[in-house]
Amino acid sequence: MDIKVFKFGGASVNSAKGVRNVATILGKYPGENVVMVVSAMGKTTNALEELLRHYLSIDAVLMVEDFFRLKDFHFGIIHTLFPDKNHPVYEELETEFTLLQGYLRKGHLTSSEKKEYNFEYDQIVSFGERFATLIVNHYLVFSGIKSKLFDACKIIRTDSSYRDARVDWAVTSAKVQSVMNSYFPRGNESRKVAVIPGFIGSDPWGNTTTLGREGSDYSAAILAYSLKTREVTIWKDVPGVMNADPKWFRNAKKLELLSYREAIELAYFGASVIHPKTIKPLENANITLNVKSFLHPDSPGTSVKNIKKWSVPFPIYIRKQNQVLISLSPRDFSFILEENLSEIFDILAKYHIRVNVMQNSAISFSICVDDDPALENKCLAAFRKDYLVRYNKNLELFTIRHYHQRAISKITKDRKVLLEQKTRSTVHLVLQ
């Protein structure tokens, strides 16, 4: 059974016009069975993170404002898509918001204690994908497409590492194959579409988990791997994988072809077009990844596949904002030894802080990390017990793959370089 796996991100479904465009793109694949992974609409994830912040700080006024702002946004979209107010989407979406509202109220009524951030994050922020897939699925049916909504929590099994859950591949593959084999037609029957929320799964106890920020790409890879499809297509607001973000790099160029290895490197260093975990399961199953534009769906985009001989025609720039550079020195002015590094990484792991760049000298160890709610209040406090801590916030980290000196000079011109690290093919620059 050949199935196409599509993933549509938040930018593709951020309005009624965007949802209609998704249906138009599916219309270009008549007769094809499609598993469609959908992200939260527009900036919904950011809005839910803000709601979560007010929920945890027990700021009921701001939390309620956040809630109704989200509700108005989603109901505004369905008012445009479904003129008939008796359409079942209205009642079903109301039910989803009632579930979220009930969760928020229950948390405030039953406990005044500070809640565990990662667990609460997954229970609340995952509603974004639930809202989006409900709306998209109803519109596909409304447009005459045979479509059904599936609960990702029932088919993607993970552990309980909230906010960055690890997939149980054996259980997940068995569930995906069982559910999809029973749904999709065989023989000459007309095609069907399965709509699945991205980003989310569940642990063995039924708690909702998430796969990491922007994890819908990974959801698509999990489903493709489980179904042994030939290709996955991620639909973005860019022509394909670019050598830089066109929003800040005026002359960005599209890469027609990428090797799995290069795509993994780019994703690991922070290229936002592909989630870091996406590539490996696709490489293991030799599944081609296509990155295409939902604005120009007939354009070829970028293909990521197994390439034995491949050369990069120009440098590739990756920019990460909101960075923090932390420098640690032992209080007794001793050397940084292996046991120090072990202690440091134990603390980083405890608070789920990912290191983007690290560099050490005899008596100092420096790391560049994403700014994080747990960083200042917990992680740095833990470091200060044994180390002198210096740090700079609001920095940028530039990674240049296949660099030359002109490429470095272009980025560092009129900027203060706080850290520079070079390897054979990659340079990292932390800039103020």
N, C-alpha and C positions, 0 to 999 in steps of 0.2 A: 504494500500500500504506500504510494508516494504522497507525502503531505508537505505542503509548504509551511514554513514557520515565519510569520511576520511579527515584528515588534514596532508598535507606534508609541513614541514618547509623548511627554506632556505638551510639548509645543505643537504637536500635530493635532491634538484634541482640546485646544485651549479655548475653543469657541464653537458655536453652532456651525459656522462655516467650516471649521476644521473637521468636525465629525462628519459633515456631508462629504468632504474631500476623501476621508477614509473609505466611505462607501464607494466613491467614484474609483479609487485605486483598486479596490477589490473587484470592481466590475471589469477591470482590465485582465483578470485572470479567470475567465469563464471555464467552468468544468473542473477547476482545481479545488481540492480539499485544502483548507487553510486553518492552521492553529494560530490565533492572533493574540499576542500579548499586548496589554494596554497599560500605560502608566497613568498616574494621577494627572488631572487636567491642569495645564498651565503651571502656576506657582502654588498649587494646592498643598504640596508637601511642605513648602516653606511656611504656609499659613497654618498648617496643622502643627508644625514644630513650635510656632509662636503660641498657639493655643495650649500646647503641652507645657510650655514654660509658665504660662499663667495658671494652669491647673496645678502644677507642682508647687508653685509659690502661694497657692490658695488665694489668688486674686480673682474672686468670682466675677466682679464687674467686667474686667477686661476679657476674661474667659468667655463670658456670655456674648460680648461684642464680637469676639473672634468667631464664635460658633455661628451666629446669625449672618455674619459677613460671608462665611463659607456657604451657608445654606442659600443665601440670596444669589450667590454666583452660580451655583449648580442649577437652581430652579430657573434662573434667567436663561440658561442654555436650553433647558427642556421646554420652556415657554415658546422659544423660537422654533425648536425642532418639531414639537407636537402641539399644534393649535387646539386640538380637541382636549379639553381639560379632564375628560373622562378616560383618557388613555391610561392604562395600568402603570406606566412609568411614574406617574405622579404619586400614586399610593406606595409603590415600592421604594422610591427614593425617600419619601417621608418616613417610611419604616427604618431605613438605614440611618437617617439623621436622628430618629428617636432612639435607636440603639446606642449611637454615640452619646447623645444627651444623657441617657440613662447611666452609661458608664461613668461619665463625668460627675453626675450627681451622686452616684453610689460612692465614688472615691472620696468625695467631700463629706458625706454623711457618716461613713464608717471609720474614718481614720484622720487624725490630725498629724500623724507622723509623716516624716519625709519619705516619699515613695522611691522605689528603686528606678532610676532614670531609664536604663536600657529596656527593662520590661515594660514600663509604662509607654515608652516611645513606640514599641512595636504594636501595642494594643490600640493606641490612638492614631498614630500616623498612617497605619495601614488602611484606614477608612478611605483615604484618597483614591486608592486603586479600586476599592469597592464601589465608590460613587461613579467613577469613570466608566468601568466596564458595564455597569448596569445601564447607563445612558447609551453607550455605544452599541451594546447588544440590541436594545430596543429599537434603536434607529436602523440598524441593519435589517431587522425583521420588518420594520415599517417600510423599508426600501425594497422589499421583495427578496431579500437574501435569506436563505435557510441558515439560521444562526442560533446557537445556544450558549448560555453563560455557565461556566464551570467555576467551582470554588477551588482556588489554588491551595487552600489549607487542607483540602481533602486528597490532594494528589502529590504535593511537594512536601516530603518529610525531612525535617532538619533536627539538629540537636537544639539545646536551649541557650545557645550563645546569642542572646538578644542583640539586635542591631547589626549583627554580622554572623548570621547562623550558617553552620556547616551542613551541607546536604548529605543525607543518607542515600547514596546512589542506588543501592540494591532495592530498598523499599520504594523509593521514588520511581525508578524505572518500571518496576512491576505495576505500580498504581497507574502511571501514565499510560502504559501499554494496555492495561485492562480497560481503563475508562475510554480511551480514544479508539481502540479496536471495536468496542461495542457501539460507538457513536457514528463513526464515519461509514459512508455507504460502500458497498462492494459492487462489482460488476459495472453495469451501465447506468446506475442511479445518478441523479443530479448531485452536484457538489454541495457540501456543507461547510460552515465556518464554526469553529469552536473559539469562543472568547474567554480569555483567562486573565485575571489580574496579575500584573507583574510585581516583582519586589517582595512577595510574601509567600510564606509556607506555614507549617505548624510543627511543634515538637511532639514527642510521643504522648504528652499529657493533654494535647489539644489546644495549647496556648499558641496564639499567633506569633510568628517570628518574621523578621525581615532579613533580607540577604545583603544588606549594605546599601548605602546611599547610591541612587541611580541603578539599583539592582535589577531593573526590568530586563536589561540586556542579558543578564545572567539567567533570568527565568527562561528567556527564549532559548538560550544555549542548553539549559537543563532539559527542556522539552524536546529540542532537536536531537540531542544525544540519546535520550530515552527512546525516541521514535525512529532513530537511525535514518533521518532525512538526508537529502543530498545537499541542502543549502538552507541558510537562514538569511532573512533580509531585515535590516534595521532601517527604519524610515526616519530621517532626520531633516532639520531645516537647513542643511548644508549640502553641496553637490556630492560629497563623499568625504573620505578622510583627507583633510587638508594638511599642508606642512606647517600651518599655524592657524590660530583662531582668527577668522576673517573679521571678527568684531573689533580687534585691536591691531591686526597686521594687514595693512592695506593691499599688499600684493601677494596674498596667500594663494598657493597653487594646489591643485588636486593631485593626489597620488592615485594613479589608475589601478595599481596593483601593489599589494603588500604581502610579505611572507608572514606566516604565523609568528615566527620569532620576533620580527620587527613590531608587529601589532601588540604582542605581549609586552615588549619593552615600552612602547608608547603608552599603553594603558597603565602599566605599573607606575610610570613616572607622572601620570596625571592627565593624559589626553582625555578630555571629557567626552569625546565622540564614542568611545567604547569603554564599557565597564571592565576593570582589571581582571575579574574572574571569568569573563566571557570566553576568552580564546581557547584556554586549555582543553575543555571538554570537546570543543569543535575540532581542535587539532587531533586529539586522541581518536576521534571517529572519522577524521578526514572529511569534515563537513565545511563547505565553502561559506564564508560570511560575506554578504553583500551589504554595503552601506550606501543607501540611495536617498535622494531628495523627495520628500512628499510634495514639495512645491513643483518639481519637474519630474514626475514619476517615470517618464519615458527615457530620461537620460541614463547613461550606463552606470554612474556611480563608481565606487571602489570595490574591488574583490580582494578578499583575504583568503589565501589558500596555501597549500604546500608547494613551495618554490625552492628548487635546489640551487639555482644560480640566479641571483637578483642583486641589482645595484641601485642605490638611492641617488636620484638625480640632483638633489639639493638638500640643504640642511632642514631639519624638522625642529620647530620651536614649540615648547610646552610651557605654559605659564600657570602658576598656582598662586593665588592671592591669599590674604589672611593667614600668613605664615608667622611662626614664632621661632626665633633662634635662641636656644638655651645652651649656656656654657656652664659646666659643672667642674669644680675643683675640690679635692679632698680638704677638709678643714685643717688637717695636720700637715698640709703641703707635701704629702707623700706622692709617689707616682700613681698614675691610673693603671691598675693591674687588672688581670682577668677577673678576679673576684669583684672588683668595682663594677666592671661591665655587666657581670651577672646580676648584681644588685640593681643596677640602673634599669636593665631590661625587664627585670621582675616587676619593678614599679610601673614601667610603661605598659606592660602586658596587663597588669592589674586594672589600670584605668583606661584600657583600650586606646592608647595613644600610638598612632602609627608614625614611624620615623621615615621621613622623606630623604634626608641626607644626614650622614654622620661623619665626623672628623675628630681625630684625637691627636694630642701632643703628649709630652711626658707627664704634665700635671693638670691637663684639662681635657675634657671631652665635650664636644659640641654636637648638638642635634638640631635639625630643622623639622618642625612638625606643624600640622594644621592646628589652628586655634580651635579650642574645644571647651565646652562648659566644665569638664572635669579637670582641665589643665591647671588653672590658676588656684582653684580652691583645694584640690586634692593632690594632684601629681607634684606640683612644685613644693607644696607643704611637706610631702614625703621626702623629696630630695633634700630639703633644707636641714633635715635631721643630721645628715652626715656630710653635706657638701655646701660649699659656697656657691650660690646660684646667681648668675647674671642672665638677663634675657631681654630681647627686643621684640616688640610686637608690630603688627601692621606692615609686615615685609612681603616681598614677592620672591618666589623661587622660579627661576627660569632654567629649564633643561633644554639643551641643544644636542640633538642626535646628528652625527655625521658633520660635526662642526668644522669650521675653519676660522682663522683670526678675524676676517671681515664680519662673520656672523656674530662673534663674541663682541666685537667693537660696536656693532649696531645696537646690541641690547644694553651694554654698559655705558654708553655715551651719556655724560652728565648725571650718572648715578653713582652712589656709594656702594662698593662691593664689600659686604661683610664676610662672605665666605665664597671661595672658589675651589672647585674640585674637578679634576680632569681624569678621564680614562682614555683608552684608545679611540673610542667612538662617541663618547658622551662627556659633556661638561655641565656641571651644576653651578648656578650663580645665585646667591642669596643677596638681594638688593634692597636698599633702603629707599 
